[in-house]
Amino acid sequence: MYAVIESGGIQIKVAEGDSVKVPLMNTESGEKIDLEKVMLISKDGDVTIGKPYIEGATVTAEVTGMGKDDKVTVFKFKRRVKYRVKTGHRQQFTELKITGINTGH
């Protein structure tokens, strides 16, 4: 059984027991949360697709930690005008451990 959820504008495929990184959420470590933006659920070959979300379906997760991802280097360059800019960015994330998928039926 797996589900596709939306969190922070990105879609993530999750299953029970998975550990996933989602964009930073306003939660505490160790807190249990319900993710209600479930877009798809597949159970024993039966696929349920939402329009855009499945009503009543939730994914239960436990917050295991927060942190920053690896640095992404951004380099801008224009030839012949001596224009060079090098910057970096580290995206903050929340790590979730998926504990259950509720179909809502």
C-alpha positions in Angstrom: 0.0 0.0 0.0 1.3 3.4 -0.9 0.0 7.0 -1.3 1.0 10.2 -3.0 0.8 13.2 -0.8 1.4 16.9 -1.3 3.5 18.9 1.2 5.0 22.3 0.6 4.1 22.3 -3.1 5.8 19.0 -3.9 4.3 15.6 -4.4 5.9 12.6 -2.6 5.2 8.9 -2.9 5.1 7.3 0.6 4.5 3.9 2.2 4.2 2.8 5.8 7.6 2.8 7.5 9.2 5.2 5.0 11.3 8.1 6.2 10.9 11.2 3.9 12.1 14.8 3.8 9.5 17.5 3.2 9.9 21.3 3.1 10.1 22.9 6.6 6.8 22.6 8.7 5.9 24.5 11.8 6.1 21.4 14.2 8.1 20.1 17.1 10.3 17.0 17.0 8.4 13.9 18.2 5.0 15.3 17.3 2.5 13.2 15.4 0.7 14.9 12.5 -1.9 14.0 9.9 -1.3 15.0 6.3 -4.7 15.5 4.6 -3.5 16.4 1.1 -3.6 12.8 -0.2 -3.7 12.7 -4.0 -3.6 9.0 -4.7 -3.9 5.7 -2.8 -3.0 2.3 -4.1 -4.1 -0.7 -2.1 -3.8 -4.3 -3.4 -3.8 -3.1 -7.0 -6.9 -0.8 -6.6 -6.0 2.8 -7.3 -8.0 5.7 -6.0 -7.3 9.1 -7.5 -8.5 12.4 -6.0 -9.8 15.5 -7.7 -7.4 17.0 -6.6 -7.4 15.3 -3.1 -9.2 12.2 -1.7 -11.8 13.3 0.8 -11.4 11.7 4.2 -8.0 10.2 3.4 -5.1 11.0 5.7 -1.5 9.9 6.1 -0.3 9.7 9.7 3.4 10.6 10.3 5.8 11.3 13.2 8.2 14.2 13.1 11.7 12.7 13.6 13.8 15.8 13.1 14.6 19.0 11.2 17.7 20.2 9.4 19.3 21.7 6.3 19.9 19.9 3.0 23.2 19.9 1.2 24.4 23.2 -0.4 23.3 23.9 -3.9 25.8 26.2 -5.7 24.3 28.8 -8.1 26.8 30.4 -10.5 25.7 33.2 -12.9 28.0 34.2 -15.7 27.8 36.6 -18.7 30.6 36.4 -21.2 32.7 39.4 -22.2 31.3 41.8 -19.4 33.2 40.4 -16.4 30.0 39.4 -14.7 30.3 36.5 -12.3 28.2 35.8 -9.2 28.6 32.7 -7.1 26.0 32.0 -4.3 24.8 29.0 -2.4 21.6 27.9 -0.8 20.7 25.3 1.8 17.0 24.3 1.9 15.5 23.6 5.3 13.5 20.4 5.7 11.4 18.4 8.2 12.0 14.6 8.3 8.9 12.5 8.7 8.4 8.8 9.5 5.2 7.5 8.0 3.2 5.4 10.5 -0.1 4.8 8.7 -2.2 5.4 5.7 -6.0 5.9 6.2 -8.2 5.5 3.1 -11.2 7.3 4.7 -13.6 4.5 3.8 
